[in-house]
Amino acid sequence: MTKMKNNTVCQYKLIASRDALAVIQGKWRIPIIISLTYGNKRFGDIQKDIQDISPKMLSQELKTLEEYKIISRKLYDSMPVMVEYSLTPLGLSLHKLLDELLNWGVHFRDEMVGKKKGGKTKN
């Protein structure tokens, strides 16, 4: 019975991990989310933060993140029309995960640079 329960838990976690990866996968979504952790921003502000993203790709990814309820888009009734993007509560809940991911990324980079320079890793 325990084996069956463990398998059920494992399957549930595997499905949940696929769901999570579907939201943050790709080259641009995490950088967009990180950009918005520093405050609400307009399209051009996000593009300045992520200099090598094309306007078309940024637009696509913003729409996708909005569909996933990670970001919200607020339209201001002004001339010209102003649009501002911000993290939703669900998007803000990624903070701890992003911190851990970034910490691991620094560690990984240190390990890889250490291997390239002297053939040894840093400890």
C-alpha positions in Angstrom: 0.0 0.0 0.0 2.9 2.4 0.8 4.4 1.8 -2.6 1.1 2.7 -4.3 0.8 5.8 -2.2 4.4 6.9 -3.0 3.8 6.3 -6.7 0.6 8.5 -6.5 2.6 11.3 -4.7 5.4 11.0 -7.2 3.0 11.2 -10.2 1.3 14.2 -8.6 4.6 16.0 -8.1 5.8 15.1 -11.6 2.6 16.7 -13.1 3.0 19.7 -10.9 6.6 20.1 -12.0 5.6 20.0 -15.6 3.0 22.7 -14.9 5.5 24.9 -13.2 8.0 24.5 -16.0 5.4 25.3 -18.6 5.0 28.7 -17.0 8.7 29.6 -16.6 10.2 27.7 -19.6 12.0 29.5 -22.3 14.7 32.1 -22.6 12.6 35.2 -21.8 10.0 34.5 -19.1 12.2 34.5 -16.1 14.0 37.7 -17.1 10.6 39.4 -17.7 9.5 38.2 -14.2 12.7 39.4 -12.7 12.4 42.8 -14.4 8.9 43.2 -12.9 10.1 42.3 -9.4 11.7 45.7 -9.4 8.3 47.4 -9.8 5.5 48.0 -12.3 6.8 48.8 -15.8 5.8 49.8 -19.2 6.7 47.8 -22.3 9.7 50.0 -23.2 11.0 49.8 -19.7 11.0 46.0 -19.8 12.6 46.0 -23.2 15.4 48.3 -21.8 16.0 45.8 -18.9 16.2 42.9 -21.3 18.1 44.4 -24.1 18.3 41.5 -26.6 14.6 40.7 -26.7 12.7 41.7 -29.8 9.5 43.7 -29.4 7.5 40.8 -31.0 8.9 38.2 -28.6 8.4 40.5 -25.6 4.8 41.1 -26.7 4.2 37.3 -27.1 5.8 36.5 -23.7 3.8 39.2 -21.9 0.6 37.8 -23.3 1.5 34.3 -22.3 2.5 35.4 -18.7 -0.8 37.3 -18.5 -2.7 34.1 -19.6 -0.9 32.2 -16.8 -1.9 34.9 -14.3 1.7 35.7 -13.5 1.5 39.3 -14.6 -1.3 41.8 -15.1 -1.7 44.4 -17.7 -3.3 47.8 -16.8 -4.5 50.1 -19.4 -4.6 53.8 -18.5 -7.1 56.1 -20.3 -4.7 58.7 -21.4 -3.3 60.2 -24.6 -1.3 58.4 -25.7 -2.7 55.3 -24.2 -0.4 53.9 -21.5 0.0 50.3 -20.6 1.7 49.1 -17.4 2.6 45.6 -16.4 3.0 44.3 -12.9 3.3 41.0 -11.1 0.1 39.4 -9.7 0.0 37.8 -6.3 0.7 34.5 -8.1 3.7 36.1 -9.9 4.9 37.5 -6.6 4.8 34.0 -5.1 7.7 33.1 -7.5 10.0 35.3 -5.4 11.5 32.5 -3.2 11.9 30.2 -6.2 13.6 32.9 -8.2 16.0 33.7 -5.3 16.9 30.0 -5.1 17.3 29.7 -8.8 19.5 32.8 -9.0 21.6 31.6 -6.1 22.1 28.2 -7.8 22.9 30.0 -11.1 25.7 32.0 -9.3 27.0 28.7 -7.8 26.8 26.9 -11.2 28.6 29.8 -13.0 31.4 29.9 -10.3 31.8 26.1 -10.8 32.0 26.3 -14.5 34.3 29.3 -14.6 36.5 27.6 -12.0 36.7 24.5 -14.3 37.6 26.5 -17.3 40.3 28.6 -15.6 42.3 26.1 -13.7 40.7 22.7 -14.4 39.5 22.6 -10.8 36.3 23.7 -9.2 36.1 26.2 -6.4 35.1 24.9 -3.0 
